[in-house]
Amino acid sequence: MSAIEQPLPCATLIELARYRAATHPRRKAFTFLRNGETPAAHLGFRELDVQARRIAARLQQHFKPGDRVLLAYASGLEFIPALFGCLYAGVVAVLAPPPSSSTEVARLKRIVDGSGAVGLCSGTAGFNIGHLGLSAPRLHKHLRCITTTDDADAPPPEAWTEPDVGPDSLALLLHTSGSTGPSRGVMVSHARVLHNQRLIQQALHNSPRTRSLSWLAPHHDMGLMAHVMQPLYLGITSVLMSTAAFIAKPVRWLQALTDQGATISGGPNFAYELCIRRITGDQMRTLDLSRWEVAFNGGELVRPETLERFADKFAPYGFRREAFTTCYGMAEATLLVSATPTSSFPEVRHLDGDQLQQHRAQPATEGTRNLRSIVSCGHAPQQKVLIVNPETRAPCPAGAVGEVWIQGDCLASGYCNDPKATRSTFQAQLADSRDGTYLRTGDLGFMHEGQLYVTGRLDDLVFVGGRHYYPNDIEDAVRDSHHALREGKSAAFSVGSLDNSRLVVLHELQRRQWRRVPHADVKNAAQSAVLAGFGVDLQQMIFLPEGTLPHTSSGKIRRIASREAFIGNALSNAIRA
């Protein structure tokens, strides 16, 4: 076994950071690209340890071990020393999206209330303590607020006292994305993080020669575990850029991969779609993607046509379709649950869509009219995955679609201050109750030859005319029905009672299309596509300005929130077609 394949001599994240500081004191740990293009800041392993001890010494003056402290940082490298400062101090780091303005504090207050946070750490960039004092004076008064980059009153790193922290000590509160309901704080221990890092390293075949690059927000599970914790676990350099820089100009991601020689990077399916649609021929001329070994796709449903079109478009610039690795994971499992092999294109199952609506994963035939292609999410290393009937709680027979249940050592211990949700989600038992407890994921899927295939979300199913439909199928059909809709995002859902429901689709229109196309023509095209594909009448279609559909900070559409906004007439600047 090579050195990296042997378990690291670390039982906690504190020991991991100190181990890297001792073994690689001069090596760069993190580099940040200003505007997603120019290296503007660096942080070494030894420097990370020094800054973490300095911040921890200051936190230990104000908080006791086990206290919850919220981290609210803009993009950049300030977040990482603050995170490890919390870990070094023995306080629990509460991770959440930073408010984008001084008025966006309602979400922050909900997180504070839900987590029981007594403190807040922030930096000097973006939303800071001054903004909090102006926009939410009561919250500001309730929290002990510290600016971690202000060293004027900071004690020296030698003042740090190592806390009594063990593998099972609570390290983080990872907040769920909120795409299917309220965001919750997931309780993750030091041991769970380290175990998941081991799985990530094995599943993606990472090594000391791996070079990581990310535009993902580091307060989310994917950005944090794949591009902050994994580089630390491997002792390699991670190059970071802001999510906003990528969204504004997607070519920055691929150009940074070229310039930095990164070997692993990825994101949700929509990121690859942005690259397909918005990167021009002139922008591609300087790309060299030949060193990109692992292009992971996860966090939302993967569209097989996205993989194919991305591979076709960027093959002339060195991208290999075998680089695609599709993954399945969630904050409740720390991150990774399953992944496809890194050396081959992910398996795709072509199914009869009509049978899939009846919860059967039946292969398509030559006569299949409604074809549905599902991409594999791979094998689940060292974890047990079952497909379960969500109503009877009995394991589904082979070829049936049911809820994905998971059992393994990566699972978090539950939701913070929410024992009811913890029992229903983390402590689920099969009907015979003889096999311990499982995590109920809320995702629907099936198993084939040991690989997991995810078909959709249980809470997102659309019920019309006594039958259920996958919203992403309807959204795809609508989006492809008219050129004005192709780059927009949509949310499909049903409203009304089960015996009298109607289908509604909200869809963003590009700014240049907002006044240019007849809305009635666009709706007619969408209605025809939905009727032809599913035999369902699209009764209401609402057009929204670009960027206004409810979504998470990671870019995923919030269908439940979209439905609630529709019912409550809370959609601003909406046009009913």
N, C-alpha and C positions, 0 to 999 in steps of 0.2 A: 504493500500500500504506500502511496505517496504521502507526503506530509499533510497535504490539504484533505486527504481522505480519512485521516485519523481524527477522532474526536478532539476538539480543542480542549485544553485544560482550563475550562471556564464554566462555572456553574451559574453565574449571573452576568447581566449586561455590564455591570461595573467591572467585573473581572475581565470581560472581553475587551473593553476599551483600554484598560490598563495593560493588558497583554499586548495589544497592538502598539501602544505607545512605547513599550519596552522592546519589542522585536523589530519595529519599523519606525523609529523615532523621526527620521528625516523624510519619510515617504509622504507624498500628498495623499490625503484621504478624500478631499472634496474640492472641486473647482466649480465656480459659478460663472455662467455666461451672461453678461449684460445684454439685454435685448435678444437673448437667445443666440448671440453671435460672437461676442468678444469676451475672452477670459478676463474677469474683473476682480475675482477674489479667490483665494486658496486657503485651505485649512489642512494642516498636517496631522498625523496621528498623535504626535507628542503635544502639539499645540491644542488639539481637542482635549486631551487629558488635563492640561494646565488650565484651560478656560473652564472646563467642567468642574474642576476642584475649586476654582475661584468663585464660580457662581454657586456651587453647592455650599461653600462656607458662608456665603451671604444668606442663602435660603435657610440654612440651619440656625441663623440668628432670629428668624421670624416664624418658622414653621417646625412642627414636630413630625417625626417619622409617621408616615401613613396619611398625612394631610393631602388633600387634592389641590393641585395648582394648575390653572388653565394656562395654556400657551397660545398666544395670539400674535403670529408673526407673518409679515409679508414675505414674498419670495426673496431668496437670498440665503446666506449661510448663517445668519444669526440664530435661526431656529435650532440648529443641530447642537451647538454647545449648551443652549438652554435646556434642551431635552435631556442631555446627559448630565447637566447640572442637577436637574430634578432627580434623576436616577441615583447620582452620587450622594444626594442629600437624603435619600430614603423617602422622598415624597412622591406621590403618584402624579405623573404627567397626564393632564387631561388634554387630548388633542382634538382640535376642531378647526373648521375653516375660519380664517381671520375675517372680520367684517371688512367689506370693501369701502365703507364710508362711515362717517360718524353717526349716521342715522340708522344703520343696519345693525341694531343691537338686540332686537327682540330674540333672535336665534341665540345670541350669546347668553342672554338672561336665561333662556330655557335650558341651555347646557349647564350653566352655573347651578340652577335649581335642581336639575336632575342628578348632577354629580356630587353636589355638596361641596363644591370648590370654595376654598377660603382665601385663595390668592390668585394673582394673575401676573404672568411674566410677559413682557413685550420688548420689542427692539426700538430702534429709532426710525426705521423706514415704515411707510404705510400707516395703518391704524396703530395708534400708540396710546399711552396712558392719558396724554393730554386730550385726545379725542374722546376717550371714555369719560373723562371728567365733565366734558361739555355736553355729551349726548346722553349720558346715563349717570347723573350724579349719585343717585341712590345705590346703583350697582358699584360705582367707583368707591363709595363710602363703605360698602359691605365688604369689599375685597381688599386684601393687602396687596398693593400693586408695586411691582419692581421692574425697572428697566435694566435688563441684564447686560447691555452694552455700555452702560455708564459706569466706568471704573473709578470714579472719583472717591467714592466711599466704600469701595469693595475691599474686603479683607484679602490677604495674600492666599495663594493656593495652599500654602503650608498650614493654614488655619483650619483646613477641612478635616473633619473627623469621620472616618469610615463608619457607615451605619450598620446596624445588625440586619442585614438583608440576606435572604436565602433564595434558593431556586423557586420556591413556591410563593415568594412575596409578590404582591401586586406591583406591577411596574407601570402599566399604561391603561388609560381608558381610550380605546379606539372607537370613534363614533361611526356608526353605520352611515351609508350614503344618504339615506332618506328617500330613495327612489320609490319605495313601495309603502312608506308609512313614516311615522315620526322617527327622527334620528335618535338612536340609543347609544349609551356608553357601554362598550364591551370590555369586560375586565380580563386583562391579559397579564399573566405572570412572566417572570424572567425565564423560567424553564420552557414555557410554551413558545416564546419568541425564539429561543435558541434551538429548540427541536424543529420548528418550522424552517429556520435558516438551514439546518442540515438537510431537510427535505428539498428545499429550493436548490441548494448546491448540487444534490444528487440528480434531481429531475432535469435540471437544465445543463448539467455537466459543466458547471462553472469551475474555474481553476485560477491559480495565480496569474495566468496570462489573460484572463477575462478583463475587458474594459467596459465599464458601465456608463450609459448615458440616459438621462431621463428628463422629460418635461412634466411628469406627473407631480401633483401636489404632495409634499412630504408628510402632511398631516393625515393623508388617507392611507389605508392599509397597503395598497399596491405600491404607491410611491415610497412609503416608509420602509416596508419590509424588503422590497426588491432592490431599492436604490440607495438606502441609507444603511440599514442593518446588514444586508448581504455583502456590500463592499467591505464593511467593517469585519464581518465574519471571515471574508476571504483575504483581507489585508491588501485590497486593491484600490485604485482611484475611481471615484464616481464623479462624472461631469453632470451638472445640473443646470437646468434653465427653467424659466417660469412657464406655467400653463398659459398665461395670457400671451406671452411671446409666440408660442406655438400656434394658438388659435388665430392670432392676428395674421400670421404669415407661416403656413404649414411647412414651406420649404426649409425653414430654419432648422427643423428637426433633422431632415435628411442631410442638409448641408453640415450640421454639427456632427452627425455620424461620420461624414466624409472627412471633415477637418480633424476630428479627434481620434479617428481610427477605432471607434467603439465597436465592440463585438456583440453586445447584448443591449436591447432596448425594445420598448413596446408600449402597449396601451390598449384601451377598449377599441372595438370595431370602428366606431365613428372616426377615430383618428386616422385610420387607413383610408376611410372614405374621403376625408378632407384632403388628403394628399392626392388621391385619384382625381378629384374634381377641381382642385384649386392650384395645383402646381403646373406651371406652364412649361412648354418645350424649351423656352429660353432659360428658365430657371434650372432645368434638369442638366444642362450642358456641363456644369462643373461637378456633378455628383459622381461619386465612386462608392458604391455600396457593397463592394466585393468582400469587405472584412466583416460585414454584418452576419454573424453566425446564428443568432437566436433573435427572431422577431416575434415576441410573444403577443398574443391577442387574447384578452380576457376582460372580465369586469362587466360584460354585457353579452347578449347573444351574438355569436359569430356568424356572419353571412358567408357562405361558401363562394358566392359570386364576388364578394369583396376581396377575398384571398386571390382568386384567379385574376381579377382585373388589376390588382396592385402588382402581382407578379408579372403580368404581361407588360404593364406600363414601364416598370423599372428594371426589367431584365436587361435591356441594352446598357444599363448603367451599373451592372455588376450584381444586382439582386438575384439571389437564388430562391426559387419557390420552396426548396427544402428547408430554408431558414425559418419558415413559419412554424411556430409552436403554439397550439391553442391550449388555454388553461382554464381551470375552474377554481374559484376560491371566494373567500368572504372574510370580513372582519371577525365573525363568530368562530372561524377556524384559524385565527391569527393571520392567515392569508391563503397559502396554497393548499388545495385539496387534491387536484389531479392535473396532469399535463401530458401532452402527446410527446413522442420521441423527438429529439432535436435534429435527427438526421434524415427525416422523411416528411413529405407533405402529409398533413393530417387526413385521417380517414373521413370519408363523407358517405352517409347513408341516404339513399334516395327512396323516399317512402310515399305511400298512398296518403295524400292529405285528408281525404274523406275518412279513412280509417283512423288517422291520427286524431281527428276530432272526437272519435269514439275511444280514445285512450289506447289505441293499438298501434304499435310500430311495425306495420306490415310493409314489406318491400314493394316498390312500384313495379308494375309490369308494362308491357308494350301498350296496353289499353288504358293505362291510368290517365285520367284527365286532369286531376288535381295533384300535381307533383310537389312534394315538399322535401328539400334537401337539408339534412342536419349534420353539422360538423362534430366530430368527436372531440371530447375534452380530455381524452387519454385515460391512463391508469392512475389509481390513487395509491401511491406508495405508502406502505405501513399504516394504512387506514382501511376501515371497513365501510363500504358504501352499499346501502340497500335501497331498492325501489319499493315504496310502501303505498298501499291504498290509503289516502288521507282520511277516509271516512271509517273504514273498518280497522285500520292500523294493522293489517295483515300484509306480509310481503307479497308483492305482485308476482304473477307467473312470468316466465320468460316471454319477451315480446310485448309486454304490457307497459304502458306509461303510468307512472305514479310519482309521488313526492320523493325527493332525494333525501335520505337520512344518512347521517355520518356518525361513526364512532372511531375515536382515535386520540392520540396524545397531544394533538395540536389544538384541540378545542378549548376555547376560553371557558372560564368558570361561570359566566352568566352576564346579565345586564345589571349595571350599577343601580342600586336602589329601586329595583323593579322585580320583586320576587315572583309575581304572577307570570310575567313574560318569561322570566328565567325558567320557571317550572314547565311552561308549555313549549318552550323552544329548545332548551338545553337538556331537559330531563324527560324527554318523550320515551315511552315504552311501547313495545309491540303488544298486540292483543293478548298473547300468551305470557307476556311480562317475564320471560325466562332468559333474556339476553342482555340484561343491563339497560343503561339509558343511551339515548341517541340525541343528536342535534337534528331538529327538523329545520330544513333549509328554506322551505317555502317555494323551492324550485321544482319544476316537473321535468322528468326525463326517463330514460331507460338505459339498460345495460346491454351491450352486444360484444361478445368475445372479450369480456373483461374490461371494456372501455365504457366510460360514461358519456352519454349524449343528453344534453339539456335542451328541452323543447320550449320552455317558457316559465313564467311565474304563475303560481296558483292564484294569487290575489289579483292578477292582471287579466284573467280570462274574461272574454266578452261573451255574454249570454244573450242571444237573440233567437226568437222563435223556438225556444226549448232546446237549442243546441249551443255548444260552446265553441268559441273560435280563439285562436291566438292573436293578440292585438298586433304583434310585430308583422304577421302575415298580411293583415289588412293594411297596416301602415306602409308596408313595402309596395303593395299593389297600388295604393293611392299615390305614393311618391313617384312611381314609374309611369303613371297614367298621363302626365302632362309635363312639358318642359319647364313650366313655371314652378313646379313643385319639387324638382329633382334634388335641389340642394337644401331644401328645407327640412325641418324636423316636424314630427307629427305625434299625436297621441290619440289612439282609438279606445273607446270604452262604450259601455251600454248604460242607459239610464232608464228608470221606470221599474216596475215590478217584474218578476220573473215571467209571468204570463202576459205581460204587456210592455215589453222592453223595446227600445229603439237604439239604433247604432248612431253614434256621433263621432266625428273625426275633427280634431283641431289640427291645423297645419299652418306652419309659418310660410310666408311668401318672401322671396328675396326683395330687397329694397327696390331694385330696378324693375321688378315685375309688379310691384304693389299697385300702380296706376296704369300699367301698360296693357295688361291682359283683362278681358272680360271675365269677371268672377263666375258668371253663370256657365261659361264654356268650360272653365276649369272644373267646376263641380260636376257638370255632366260627364266629363271624361272620367272623373274619379268614381262616380256612381256606376258607370258602365263597367269599369274595371272590377269593382267590388261585386257587382251582380254576376258578371261572367265568371269570376274566380271562386265565389263562395255562395252564390245564389241568395245573397242578402241585400236588402234595400238600405243604402246609405241615406238615412232620412235627414240628417243635419250635418252640414260642414261649415266650420268656422275658420276664417282666415285671420291670422295674427301677424303683426310685424315681425321681422327677423329678430331673433334673440329674446322674444318675450314669453315663449312657452315655458311653464315651470320646469326647472331642471336642477340637478344637484351641482355642487361646486366642481365636481369631476366631469360634468357634461352629460350625465344620464338624464333622460326624460322622467319626470315624476308623473306617472299616469294617474295615480289616485288624487294627487293635488290638482292635476289638470281637470279631473272630473268634478272635484269639489268647487273649483273656481268657476266652471261652467254652470253648475247648479246654482251657485250663489251669485251669478252675474258679476263676477269679479275679474273678468277678462278685459283688460284695458285695450282700447283701439281695435276691438274685434269687429270683423265684418261677417255677417251671416250671409252665406251664398244662397 
